Amino acid sequence: MDSATQNRVLVALDLMARKGWGIEKAAKFAKTTRRTVKRYAVANNIDLTFEKGKSVKLKRTPDEKVEDFLTEIHNGSSATAAARKLKTTVPTMAKREIKGVPIMSKVGNRWEINFIPVKEYSIIYHGDLVGFNDSVQGRGQLSGPEANKPKNKKKQDEEYADIWYQIDAEGVKSTLPIEEVAKAYEKVVMEAAKKKLEALGLKNAGLMKRFSRNSAVLSDMTANKRDGTDKVSVLENMTQRYDMKLGEPKNGIDEDFNFAGKVQFVPVKKFRGVKKESIDTKFQLFYLRKGDQKKYGPVKITVRYTLE
């Protein structure tokens, strides 16, 4: 099993253990198959329980539950609720240690964690390009990393292109679990992308002159006080089309990112305060016809965020 496939299986197993998802649902989210997950579990002596008429569940040792236990508490659960959710007990988890330090301590009548798991993710956002008068560009059938995969070859069209944008955000740090992180960061990523790509900051008098030859476009330019200027947006410049915007995105975790070994257990004292982070994301446009995919870009977009 190659590393990319193994990563997808690890995502599925994590969801089965932590969320109680069945093998079918977890495998689908992780973009793998039930058969592949079962094969990996058998090869690595992972105990999957099979009950007739019920979903396949995964058993984990208390030590294997430490990361999920700390994540649950950091994100709002009590120690009791986190233990119940993970099918363990508070006394059992209180005995767990990281480098000789207990993972939590009793303060008065409540338990407080001593570490916060910070994970690193690779996230992909993709969606339609929307032009003048809210017209979706291209065929609008295929989009994102799946579009050019073998399973979609028959769905591609020779004449009419599918067009979409894609933003690759690698190395995103977060205290959130894998099924929540892409949606949680969507707003800050898209705000940065729109600020960079839709703002009228480039000079291109020739392109503006060409736009103005269309009477409907000229009327819109006049209404929006763009006539007589030579400023265009990055998206307009890339596509050579007027009034281009980013449509609502779909999101997901990059299926090839390294899931194993991407967790840091940060002591609470070091984590306190606003943790400023920034990443450079990669924006590209894709034009896909059957057997022919063209890419435009990349454009670097810096996204700033905090772990809080």
Secondary structure as GFF3:
##gff-version 3
##sequence-region A 1 308
A	DSSP	alpha_helix	3	19	.	.	.	ID=ss1
A	DSSP	alpha_helix	23	29	.	.	.	ID=ss2
A	DSSP	alpha_helix	34	43	.	.	.	ID=ss3
A	DSSP	beta_strand	48	49	.	.	.	ID=ss4
A	DSSP	beta_strand	57	58	.	.	.	ID=ss5
A	DSSP	three_ten_helix	63	65	.	.	.	ID=ss6
A	DSSP	alpha_helix	66	74	.	.	.	ID=ss7
A	DSSP	alpha_helix	79	85	.	.	.	ID=ss8
A	DSSP	alpha_helix	90	94	.	.	.	ID=ss9
A	DSSP	beta_strand	97	98	.	.	.	ID=ss10
A	DSSP	beta_strand	101	102	.	.	.	ID=ss11
A	DSSP	beta_strand	104	107	.	.	.	ID=ss12
A	DSSP	beta_strand	110	113	.	.	.	ID=ss13
A	DSSP	beta_strand	115	127	.	.	.	ID=ss14
A	DSSP	beta_strand	129	131	.	.	.	ID=ss15
A	DSSP	three_ten_helix	132	134	.	.	.	ID=ss16
A	DSSP	beta_strand	135	136	.	.	.	ID=ss17
A	DSSP	three_ten_helix	150	155	.	.	.	ID=ss18
A	DSSP	beta_strand	162	174	.	.	.	ID=ss19
A	DSSP	alpha_helix	178	197	.	.	.	ID=ss20
A	DSSP	beta_strand	200	203	.	.	.	ID=ss21
A	DSSP	alpha_helix	205	211	.	.	.	ID=ss22
A	DSSP	alpha_helix	215	223	.	.	.	ID=ss23
A	DSSP	beta_strand	231	233	.	.	.	ID=ss24
A	DSSP	alpha_helix	234	239	.	.	.	ID=ss25
A	DSSP	beta_strand	245	246	.	.	.	ID=ss26
A	DSSP	beta_strand	250	253	.	.	.	ID=ss27
A	DSSP	beta_strand	263	267	.	.	.	ID=ss28
A	DSSP	alpha_helix	268	271	.	.	.	ID=ss29
A	DSSP	beta_strand	276	289	.	.	.	ID=ss30
A	DSSP	beta_strand	292	306	.	.	.	ID=ss31
###
